[in-house]
Amino acid sequence: MELDIVAYSGRRNELLAVECKSYLDSFGVQFRAFDGTDEILAKRFKLFNDETLRDVVFKRLRLQLFEAGLINQNPTIKLVLVCGKIVRQKDRVLLRDHFGKSGWLIWDAEWLKDKLTSMSQGGYENSTVAVVSKLLLRS
């Protein structure tokens, strides 16, 4: 199993398992890939749709990272979908609701724009992301 990004917060003892899908030059992520109505689309999001696979992957991920000394014991794992495009607003609402109920996170272009806008309105911060967001959004 391949994970696109793994991020860890020691303060929260939380591990993020992140799946990245751009879909920038296609139709976008659709809710039906997660609700059990489209088996073909569901295969693109195996960790979200196969509880047994998810349990095995998360158990192994915890063990591997703990044995390597990279995380504390028994972190909470959150599944995250980062996507560049969602097909329509209705799907966005349904996905956010479904992900929230499942304890997952979904970060799309709208989410990113909100975060960058917030950063661009802040005071001085010596961070590349803060500076770039200010350059892009303040003019």
MDTraj code that builds the backbone (N, CA, C; nanometers):
import mdtraj as md
import numpy as np

residues = "MET GLU LEU ASP ILE VAL ALA TYR SER GLY ARG ARG ASN GLU LEU LEU ALA VAL GLU CYS LYS SER TYR LEU ASP SER PHE GLY VAL GLN PHE ARG ALA PHE ASP GLY THR ASP GLU ILE LEU ALA LYS ARG PHE LYS LEU PHE ASN ASP GLU THR LEU ARG ASP VAL VAL PHE LYS ARG LEU ARG LEU GLN LEU PHE GLU ALA GLY LEU ILE ASN GLN ASN PRO THR ILE LYS LEU VAL LEU VAL CYS GLY LYS ILE VAL ARG GLN LYS ASP ARG VAL LEU LEU ARG ASP HIS PHE GLY LYS SER GLY TRP LEU ILE TRP ASP ALA GLU TRP LEU LYS ASP LYS LEU THR SER MET SER GLN GLY GLY TYR GLU ASN SER THR VAL ALA VAL VAL SER LYS LEU LEU LEU ARG SER".split()
xyz = np.array([
    [0.0842, -0.1182, 0.0000],
    [0.0000, 0.0000, 0.0000],
    [0.0876, 0.1229, 0.0000],
    [0.0543, 0.2176, -0.0804],
    [0.1305, 0.3412, -0.0906],
    [0.0484, 0.4563, -0.0332],
    [0.1110, 0.5295, 0.0589],
    [0.0488, 0.6496, 0.1137],
    [0.1209, 0.7702, 0.0542],
    [0.0458, 0.8706, 0.0109],
    [0.1078, 0.9873, -0.0519],
    [0.1855, 1.0708, 0.0495],
    [0.1243, 1.0991, 0.1626],
    [0.1885, 1.1794, 0.2663],
    [0.1504, 1.1233, 0.4024],
    [0.2482, 1.1189, 0.4921],
    [0.2220, 1.0838, 0.6314],
    [0.2763, 1.1996, 0.7151],
    [0.1924, 1.2538, 0.8022],
    [0.2329, 1.3658, 0.8877],
    [0.2011, 1.3298, 1.0318],
    [0.2866, 1.3752, 1.1232],
    [0.2688, 1.3395, 1.2640],
    [0.2799, 1.4621, 1.3534],
    [0.1883, 1.4734, 1.4493],
    [0.1944, 1.5754, 1.5532],
    [0.2207, 1.5048, 1.6854],
    [0.3387, 1.5256, 1.7414],
    [0.3713, 1.4660, 1.8707],
    [0.2889, 1.5254, 1.9827],
    [0.2586, 1.6546, 1.9722],
    [0.1795, 1.7218, 2.0753],
    [0.0411, 1.6578, 2.0888],
    [-0.0192, 1.6251, 1.9754],
    [-0.1526, 1.5628, 1.9762],
    [-0.1458, 1.4099, 1.9652],
    [-0.0257, 1.3568, 1.9442],
    [-0.0075, 1.2142, 1.9150],
    [-0.1059, 1.1710, 1.8062],
    [-0.1012, 1.2466, 1.6972],
    [-0.1935, 1.2254, 1.5856],
    [-0.1148, 1.2067, 1.4564],
    [-0.1527, 1.1061, 1.3831],
    [-0.0900, 1.0723, 1.2567],
    [-0.1916, 1.0969, 1.1461],
    [-0.1514, 1.1692, 1.0416],
    [-0.2377, 1.1912, 0.9262],
    [-0.1895, 1.1037, 0.8116],
    [-0.2802, 1.0258, 0.7563],
    [-0.2534, 0.9461, 0.6368],
    [-0.3249, 1.0172, 0.5221],
    [-0.2469, 1.0762, 0.4319],
    [-0.3022, 1.1677, 0.3322],
    [-0.2996, 1.1066, 0.1929],
    [-0.4146, 1.1073, 0.1287],
    [-0.4293, 1.0638, -0.0105],
    [-0.4453, 1.1890, -0.0948],
    [-0.3635, 1.2052, -0.1979],
    [-0.3680, 1.3243, -0.2831],
    [-0.4210, 1.2892, -0.4216],
    [-0.5186, 1.3660, -0.4652],
    [-0.5751, 1.3525, -0.6000],
    [-0.5928, 1.4931, -0.6556],
    [-0.5320, 1.5214, -0.7692],
    [-0.5438, 1.6582, -0.8220],
    [-0.6785, 1.6788, -0.8916],
    [-0.7089, 1.5952, -0.9883],
    [-0.8313, 1.6081, -1.0682],
    [-0.8457, 1.7476, -1.1293],
    [-0.7342, 1.8192, -1.1446],
    [-0.7424, 1.9548, -1.1975],
    [-0.7864, 1.9584, -1.3433],
    [-0.7469, 1.8618, -1.4207],
    [-0.7827, 1.8590, -1.5626],
    [-0.8853, 1.7512, -1.5929],
    [-0.9714, 1.7214, -1.4959],
    [-1.0762, 1.6217, -1.5166],
    [-1.2020, 1.6676, -1.4455],
    [-1.2973, 1.5804, -1.4361],
    [-1.4280, 1.6146, -1.3803],
    [-1.4231, 1.6503, -1.2322],
    [-1.3347, 1.5915, -1.1554],
    [-1.3255, 1.6181, -1.0121],
    [-1.3738, 1.5006, -0.9294],
    [-1.3507, 1.5081, -0.7989],
    [-1.3933, 1.4034, -0.7057],
    [-1.5452, 1.4061, -0.6971],
    [-1.6036, 1.2867, -0.6968],
    [-1.7486, 1.2741, -0.6882],
    [-1.7865, 1.1981, -0.5614],
    [-1.8973, 1.2369, -0.5019],
    [-1.9435, 1.1723, -0.3798],
    [-1.9709, 1.0239, -0.4021],
    [-2.0175, 0.9892, -0.5194],
    [-2.0538, 0.8493, -0.5455],
    [-1.9343, 0.7542, -0.5359],
    [-1.8132, 0.8074, -0.5334],
    [-1.6944, 0.7233, -0.5129],
    [-1.6839, 0.6765, -0.3682],
    [-1.7640, 0.7343, -0.2791],
    [-1.7544, 0.7044, -0.1359],
    [-1.8831, 0.6502, -0.0752],
    [-1.9932, 0.6546, -0.1475],
    [-2.1218, 0.6158, -0.0884],
    [-2.1676, 0.4745, -0.1228],
    [-2.0813, 0.3994, -0.1934],
    [-2.1145, 0.2610, -0.2265],
    [-2.1936, 0.2428, -0.3544],
    [-2.2166, 0.3491, -0.4296],
    [-2.2976, 0.3368, -0.5516],
    [-2.2153, 0.3226, -0.6791],
    [-2.0847, 0.3437, -0.6719],
    [-2.0004, 0.3339, -0.7913],
    [-1.8737, 0.2566, -0.7570],
    [-1.8753, 0.1275, -0.7842],
    [-1.7626, 0.0402, -0.7485],
    [-1.6346, 0.0766, -0.8223],
    [-1.6472, 0.1228, -0.9448],
    [-1.5282, 0.1580, -1.0232],
    [-1.4586, 0.2796, -0.9625],
    [-1.5352, 0.3848, -0.9336],
    [-1.4751, 0.5028, -0.8706],
    [-1.4244, 0.4718, -0.7308],
    [-1.4937, 0.3855, -0.6595],
    [-1.4544, 0.3500, -0.5219],
    [-1.3147, 0.2895, -0.5182],
    [-1.2738, 0.2186, -0.6241],
    [-1.1419, 0.1550, -0.6278],
    [-1.0288, 0.2576, -0.6259],
    [-1.0565, 0.3809, -0.6648],
    [-0.9549, 0.4863, -0.6623],
    [-0.9287, 0.5363, -0.5208],
    [-1.0184, 0.5010, -0.4294],
    [-1.0099, 0.5493, -0.2911],
    [-1.0216, 0.4316, -0.1948],
    [-0.9318, 0.3330, -0.2118],
    [-0.9404, 0.2075, -0.1376],
    [-0.9398, 0.2253, 0.0136],
    [-0.8524, 0.3092, 0.0645],
    [-0.8455, 0.3262, 0.2098],
    [-0.9745, 0.3833, 0.2673],
    [-1.0433, 0.4634, 0.1908],
    [-1.1683, 0.5229, 0.2371],
    [-1.2845, 0.4241, 0.2295],
    [-1.2759, 0.3301, 0.1377],
    [-1.3894, 0.2428, 0.1106],
    [-1.3742, 0.0989, 0.1595],
    [-1.2557, 0.0605, 0.2029],
    [-1.2328, -0.0774, 0.2470],
    [-1.1835, -0.0752, 0.3917],
    [-1.2748, -0.0981, 0.4843],
    [-1.2421, -0.0889, 0.6265],
    [-1.1363, -0.1899, 0.6683],
    [-1.1421, -0.3109, 0.6148],
    [-1.0433, -0.4130, 0.6491],
    [-0.9042, -0.3702, 0.6041],
    [-0.8930, -0.3235, 0.4812],
    [-0.7642, -0.2750, 0.4295],
    [-0.7146, -0.1592, 0.5147],
    [-0.8022, -0.0664, 0.5460],
    [-0.7648, 0.0504, 0.6264],
    [-0.7116, 0.0064, 0.7630],
    [-0.7789, -0.0873, 0.8273],
    [-0.7347, -0.1362, 0.9583],
    [-0.5960, -0.1994, 0.9508],
    [-0.5731, -0.2799, 0.8486],
    [-0.4432, -0.3464, 0.8309],
    [-0.3338, -0.2428, 0.8053],
    [-0.3602, -0.1495, 0.7149],
    [-0.2608, -0.0471, 0.6803],
    [-0.2296, 0.0393, 0.8023],
    [-0.3309, 0.0816, 0.8746],
    [-0.3082, 0.1674, 0.9909],
    [-0.2335, 0.0941, 1.1020],
    [-0.2663, -0.0322, 1.1236],
    [-0.1965, -0.1110, 1.2257],
    [-0.0480, -0.1227, 1.1892],
    [-0.0201, -0.1534, 1.0646],
    [0.1179, -0.1684, 1.0186],
    [0.1929, -0.0349, 1.0218],
    [0.1233, 0.0734, 0.9836],
    [0.1838, 0.2059, 0.9841],
    [0.2246, 0.2465, 1.1259],
    [0.1345, 0.2256, 1.2211],
    [0.1667, 0.2554, 1.3616],
    [0.2908, 0.1782, 1.4059],
    [0.2922, 0.0483, 1.3790],
    [0.4027, -0.0384, 1.4211],
    [0.5342, 0.0045, 1.3571],
    [0.5322, 0.0248, 1.2270],
    [0.6543, 0.0598, 1.1537],
    [0.7119, 0.1926, 1.2028],
    [0.6284, 0.2941, 1.2179],
    [0.6778, 0.4244, 1.2602],
    [0.7204, 0.4253, 1.4071],
    [0.6500, 0.3500, 1.4910],
    [0.6877, 0.3409, 1.6325],
    [0.8221, 0.2692, 1.6475],
    [0.8385, 0.1575, 1.5782],
    [0.9642, 0.0823, 1.5866],
    [1.0827, 0.1635, 1.5331],
    [1.0558, 0.2552, 1.4415],
    [1.1623, 0.3413, 1.3880],
    [1.1882, 0.4614, 1.4791],
    [1.1100, 0.4748, 1.5859],
    [1.1272, 0.5850, 1.6804],
    [1.0743, 0.7182, 1.6296],
    [0.9845, 0.7135, 1.5331],
    [0.9342, 0.8357, 1.4715],
    [0.8052, 0.8886, 1.5341],
    [0.7352, 0.8032, 1.6077],
    [0.6088, 0.8441, 1.6703],
    [0.6008, 0.7854, 1.8105],
    [0.5102, 0.8417, 1.8910],
    [0.4785, 0.7828, 2.0206],
    [0.3878, 0.6627, 1.9992],
    [0.3705, 0.5853, 2.1032],
    [0.2873, 0.4656, 2.0929],
    [0.1396, 0.5023, 2.0785],
    [0.0683, 0.4249, 1.9995],
    [-0.0768, 0.4331, 1.9803],
    [-0.1297, 0.5712, 1.9418],
    [-0.0796, 0.6299, 1.8354],
    [-0.1350, 0.7588, 1.7931],
    [-0.2740, 0.7396, 1.7311],
    [-0.3520, 0.8445, 1.7365],
    [-0.4766, 0.8482, 1.6611],
    [-0.4386, 0.8682, 1.5150],
    [-0.5037, 0.7946, 1.4255],
    [-0.4767, 0.8137, 1.2828],
    [-0.6011, 0.8721, 1.2170],
    [-0.5795, 0.9799, 1.1426],
    [-0.6873, 1.0414, 1.0657],
    [-0.6560, 1.0264, 0.9182],
    [-0.7569, 0.9870, 0.8446],
    [-0.7452, 0.9754, 0.7003],
    [-0.7835, 1.1095, 0.6386],
    [-0.7025, 1.1548, 0.5422],
    [-0.7232, 1.2861, 0.4801],
    [-0.7234, 1.2694, 0.3283],
    [-0.8183, 1.3349, 0.2632],
    [-0.8179, 1.3439, 0.1176],
    [-0.7873, 1.4882, 0.0802],
    [-0.6785, 1.5073, 0.0040],
    [-0.6449, 1.6371, -0.0518],
    [-0.6760, 1.6279, -0.2001],
    [-0.7629, 1.7176, -0.2475],
    [-0.7997, 1.7117, -0.3892],
    [-0.8081, 1.8515, -0.4476],
    [-0.7677, 1.8633, -0.5704],
    [-0.7688, 1.9921, -0.6382],
    [-0.9054, 2.0327, -0.6869],
    [-0.9920, 1.9353, -0.7091],
    [-1.1209, 1.9689, -0.7682],
    [-1.2276, 1.8699, -0.7232],
    [-1.3418, 1.9245, -0.6868],
    [-1.4615, 1.8443, -0.6592],
    [-1.5610, 1.8796, -0.7683],
    [-1.6307, 1.7800, -0.8194],
    [-1.7098, 1.7968, -0.9405],
    [-1.8154, 1.9081, -0.9308],
    [-1.8864, 1.9184, -0.8209],
    [-1.9862, 2.0251, -0.8049],
    [-2.0103, 2.0529, -0.6564],
    [-2.0755, 2.1640, -0.6297],
    [-2.0984, 2.2064, -0.4912],
    [-2.1773, 2.1021, -0.4127],
    [-2.2745, 2.0389, -0.4746],
    [-2.3543, 1.9361, -0.4059],
    [-2.2644, 1.8230, -0.3564],
    [-2.1698, 1.7811, -0.4389],
    [-2.0754, 1.6766, -0.3994],
    [-1.9876, 1.7247, -0.2843],
    [-1.9456, 1.8511, -0.2883],
    [-1.8632, 1.9073, -0.1813],
    [-1.9369, 1.8984, -0.0467],
    [-2.0631, 1.9357, -0.0466],
    [-2.1433, 1.9315, 0.0770],
    [-2.1581, 1.7879, 0.1254],
    [-2.1908, 1.6974, 0.0359],
    [-2.2079, 1.5561, 0.0720],
    [-2.0766, 1.4949, 0.1209],
    [-1.9668, 1.5275, 0.0535],
    [-1.8360, 1.4755, 0.0938],
    [-1.7963, 1.5262, 0.2318],
    [-1.8141, 1.6552, 0.2547],
    [-1.7781, 1.7112, 0.3856],
    [-1.8598, 1.6463, 0.4972],
    [-1.9867, 1.6250, 0.4733],
    [-2.0722, 1.5605, 0.5730],
    [-2.0273, 1.4163, 0.5973],
    [-2.0053, 1.3419, 0.4895],
    [-1.9632, 1.2016, 0.4984],
    [-1.8277, 1.1893, 0.5677],
    [-1.7342, 1.2744, 0.5301],
    [-1.6011, 1.2701, 0.5909],
    [-1.6091, 1.3073, 0.7392],
    [-1.6873, 1.4073, 0.7715],
    [-1.7032, 1.4467, 0.9109],
    [-1.7586, 1.3337, 0.9962],
    [-1.8600, 1.2661, 0.9460],
    [-1.9203, 1.1530, 1.0184],
    [-1.8228, 1.0369, 1.0330],
    [-1.7314, 1.0246, 0.9374],
    [-1.6343, 0.9143, 0.9387],
    [-1.5086, 0.9479, 1.0181],
    [-1.4951, 1.0727, 1.0610],
    [-1.3751, 1.1152, 1.1336],
    [-1.2576, 1.1439, 1.0421],
    [-1.2852, 1.1665, 0.9149],
    [-1.1821, 1.1963, 0.8161],
    [-1.1804, 1.3456, 0.7868],
    [-1.0796, 1.3883, 0.7133],
    [-1.0679, 1.5273, 0.6709],
    [-1.0655, 1.5340, 0.5188],
    [-1.1204, 1.6411, 0.4640],
    [-1.1111, 1.6641, 0.3193],
    [-1.0647, 1.8070, 0.2984],
    [-0.9558, 1.8209, 0.2253],
    [-0.8963, 1.9511, 0.1962],
    [-0.8967, 1.9690, 0.0449],
    [-0.9800, 2.0614, -0.0015],
    [-0.9901, 2.0865, -0.1449],
    [-0.9421, 2.2278, -0.1759],
    [-0.9587, 2.2704, -0.2999],
    [-0.9114, 2.4026, -0.3409],
    [-0.9786, 2.5131, -0.2600],
    [-1.1061, 2.4978, -0.2284],
    [-1.1777, 2.5958, -0.1468],
    [-1.1166, 2.6059, -0.0066],
    [-1.0853, 2.4908, 0.0524],
    [-1.0216, 2.4867, 0.1842],
    [-0.8863, 2.5585, 0.1783],
    [-0.8065, 2.5274, 0.0749],
    [-0.6743, 2.5881, 0.0600],
    [-0.6845, 2.7394, 0.0432],
    [-0.7786, 2.7838, -0.0381],
    [-0.7968, 2.9275, -0.0594],
    [-0.8322, 2.9966, 0.0723],
    [-0.9202, 2.9369, 0.1518],
    [-0.9568, 2.9940, 0.2819],
    [-0.8349, 3.0053, 0.3730],
    [-0.7517, 2.9003, 0.3766],
    [-0.6323, 2.9013, 0.4621],
    [-0.5312, 3.0055, 0.4154],
    [-0.5097, 3.0143, 0.2854],
    [-0.4145, 3.1119, 0.2319],
    [-0.4642, 3.2548, 0.2521],
    [-0.5952, 3.2759, 0.2358],
    [-0.6535, 3.4077, 0.2584],
    [-0.6329, 3.4492, 0.4030],
    [-0.6568, 3.3581, 0.4938],
    [-0.6370, 3.3856, 0.6359],
    [-0.4907, 3.4203, 0.6649],
    [-0.3987, 3.3447, 0.6067],
    [-0.2558, 3.3716, 0.6268],
    [-0.2161, 3.5072, 0.5696],
    [-0.2751, 3.5438, 0.4555],
    [-0.2384, 3.6698, 0.3907],
    [-0.2827, 3.7907, 0.4712],
    [-0.3781, 3.7724, 0.5602],
    [-0.4313, 3.8831, 0.6394],
    [-0.3625, 3.8964, 0.7745],
    [-0.2716, 3.8064, 0.8050],
    [-0.2017, 3.8102, 0.9330],
    [-0.0857, 3.9088, 0.9328],
    [-0.0275, 3.9239, 1.0490],
    [0.0882, 4.0111, 1.0650],
    [0.2144, 3.9441, 1.0130],
    [0.3280, 4.0022, 1.0493],
    [0.4561, 3.9503, 1.0027],
    [0.4770, 3.8074, 1.0496],
    [0.5189, 3.7258, 0.9565],
    [0.5560, 3.5875, 0.9879],
    [0.6658, 3.5479, 0.8914],
    [0.7750, 3.4957, 0.9437],
    [0.8886, 3.4573, 0.8617],
    [0.8691, 3.3149, 0.8098],
    [0.7733, 3.3013, 0.7198],
    [0.7429, 3.1702, 0.6631],
    [0.7154, 3.1879, 0.5143],
    [0.7679, 3.0965, 0.4349],
    [0.7500, 3.1050, 0.2899],
    [0.6030, 3.1055, 0.2529],
    [0.5241, 3.0202, 0.3152],
    [0.3816, 3.0128, 0.2833],
    [0.3121, 3.1449, 0.3137],
    [0.3434, 3.2052, 0.4282],
    [0.2812, 3.3329, 0.4650],
    [0.3189, 3.4424, 0.3656],
    [0.4465, 3.4501, 0.3292],
    [0.4924, 3.5530, 0.2367],
    [0.4274, 3.5346, 0.0977],
    [0.4262, 3.4125, 0.0488],
    [0.3677, 3.3861, -0.0836],
    [0.2178, 3.4153, -0.0824],
    [0.1481, 3.3764, 0.0234],
    [0.0047, 3.4041, 0.0295],
    [-0.0201, 3.5546, 0.0290],
    [0.0634, 3.6318, 0.0955],
    [0.0486, 3.7775, 0.0962],
    [0.0768, 3.8352, -0.0422],
    [0.1799, 3.7848, -0.1095],
    [0.2117, 3.8326, -0.2445],
    [0.0974, 3.8035, -0.3428],
    [0.0388, 3.6870, -0.3314],
    [-0.0666, 3.6468, -0.4239],
    [-0.2011, 3.7112, -0.3939],
    [-0.2324, 3.7291, -0.2680],
    [-0.3695, 3.7676, -0.2339],
    [-0.3882, 3.9105, -0.1871],
    [-0.2812, 3.9819, -0.1570],
    [-0.2979, 4.1194, -0.1087],
    [-0.3017, 4.2222, -0.2206],
    [-0.2600, 4.1850, -0.3390],
    [-0.2547, 4.2859, -0.4465],
    [-0.3857, 4.2953, -0.5211],
])
top = md.Topology()
chain = top.add_chain()
for i, resn in enumerate(residues, 1):
    res = top.add_residue(resn, chain, resSeq=i)
    for name in ("N", "CA", "C"):
        top.add_atom(name, md.element.get_by_symbol(name[0]), res)
traj = md.Trajectory(xyz[None], top)
